[in-house]
Amino acid sequence: MHFKEMMPGLGEKFGIEVQVISKPREEYATEPYSRLGLPGAPAIMIGEEVLVEKADISEDKLDSAIRRQL
């Protein structure tokens, strides 16, 4: 399942803030973006941990990662 489909219920389910950063795909390929040290898009991070980069994630894997961080 794509993260955008899972996202609406995550904050409610775990009582956490979900922040989405969305930019035009071209902006992620710029030098200023690469200097930020963030993963290539699309990506999912929890805190400083990159769970997945340039791929989708299963709901079970995302659920487990969130539970580890709580």
N, C-alpha and C positions, 0 to 999 in steps of 0.2 A: 504494500500500500504506500502511496506517495505521502510524504510528510504533511503536505497541505491538507490532505484529507483527514489526517489524524489530529491535526493541530487544534481545532475548535474545542475538543474535550480535555486536552491535556492539563490546562491551567486549572480547570474545575476539578478534575479527577485527583490531582496531587496538591492542590492549593498552592500552586507556584505561578510565577510570572513567566509568560512565554513571549519572547521578543523576536520579531521577524525583521530581518534587514533585507530589503529587496532593492536591487539596482539593475539597470540595463546590463545584460550579459557582457557587453563590450567593456563596461567599466571594471569588471572583475579582472580583465586582462591587462589593465594599465599598470605602469610602473608605480604610481602612488599607492595603488591597492596592494601590490606585492610587497611594498615596504612596511605595510601594517602587520605582516606576519600572520595573517588570517588564512584559513584554508581556501582552496578553490571552490567556487560555487558550482552546483548546490552543495551545501554542507550542513551538518547539524553538530553543534557544540553544546556541551553542558559544562558551564564554568570554563575552564581552560582545556578540557578534554574534547578532542575531535572524535566524534562517534563514527561519522561517515563523511566522505568527501567525494564529490562528483558521482554520487550514486544514491539510490533509495535505501531505506532501512525497513526492516520488518517491525510491525507494531510490538511484537514480543521483545525484540532486542532493545527498542527504544524504551519500553516500559521497564525492563530490567535495569537499564542504564540510569534512568531517573531514580528508581528505588535505591540504587547504590549510592547516589549522591545525597539522598535525604537523611 
